Amino acid sequence: TIQTTIQKTIQTRRRRRPASALASDKNASEKNKRQQQRMMRTDDDDDERTLTRSKEKRETRREDENVSTNMNRRKSIFMVNMSWGCFALAFNSNVQPTSAMFNSGLDVPIEEPLRAVAVVLAVKVALQDIANQNEEFRKTCDAPVYNCDLSQLNVKCATRVSGPMTRALPTILETYGLDAYEVEALKQSIQELETQLKANNARVAVNFKAPAEYFGLIDRQIDELLAQIPEDAMTNARDMFEKECDLSVPAEQPAELDCRIARAVSQGKRPSGGVS
């Protein structure tokens, strides 16, 4: 039939196709394959460049945000410092420049042993004063408002107890060979007391009973340490603390640390920003 004849003719032409034509077809196929591979690599490179640019943009944006945050932080610190500076100028306008800060020079130990012991004796007096005020607040500061200045306890503890003890204990420990473990236990108790007073000042959960327990504990620990000091040294230090300080002189006037603490307690000085 005609259809059969056409199919035979097509098959014959296929069989008679020259080798050069087949080679050409193969080369064209390889060429197409290489082009497709190049296009794929190009697409991959484009994707990689796009990801790189996106990453660079994110990093740049992050750096800009960090710079902005740091600038805002510096501005905030600057404004706070300016505010405190203005407050200090206003506060000190009626106070002599020699006003004593009990928490100054905390990294400088008191090198004279007897003076260091006198400071510890002054700390005992200050500790009792803070304990009395804590008890007064317990009776007069009603929940949930607690309408009293709880920061006084915290500032007093830092400037009249913790700071002075930090300066006095190293010399006493070295000179009189106190029990190092007892000294560390005392320092830990003072730290715990400060934590309690700070929590009360934050008014998260005001608890006047816990500080009261630490006042008694710290006082006993101080007595145990002082009992390890020779009797003659204790007598001389006690005379230095009790007889060499004129309590009628304003507490803001220059004096030895133990005397300034005794004057502040005796005169009922109200602490303010670390100045007592």
Secondary structure, DSSP 8 states (H G I E B T S, - for coil): -HHHHHHHHHHHHHHT--HHHHHHHHHHHHHHHHHHHHHHHHHHHHHHHHHHHHHHHHHHHHHHHHHHHHHHHHHHHHHHHHHHHHHHHHHHTTS-TT---TTTTTTS----HHHHHHHHHHHHHHHHHHHHHHHHHHHH--TTT--S-THHHHHHHIIIIIHHHHHHHHHHHHHHT--HHHHHHHHHHHHHHHHHHHHHHHTSS--SHHHHHHHHHHHHHHHHHHTTS-HHHHHHHHHHHHHS--TTS-TTS---HHHHHHHHHHTT---BTTB-
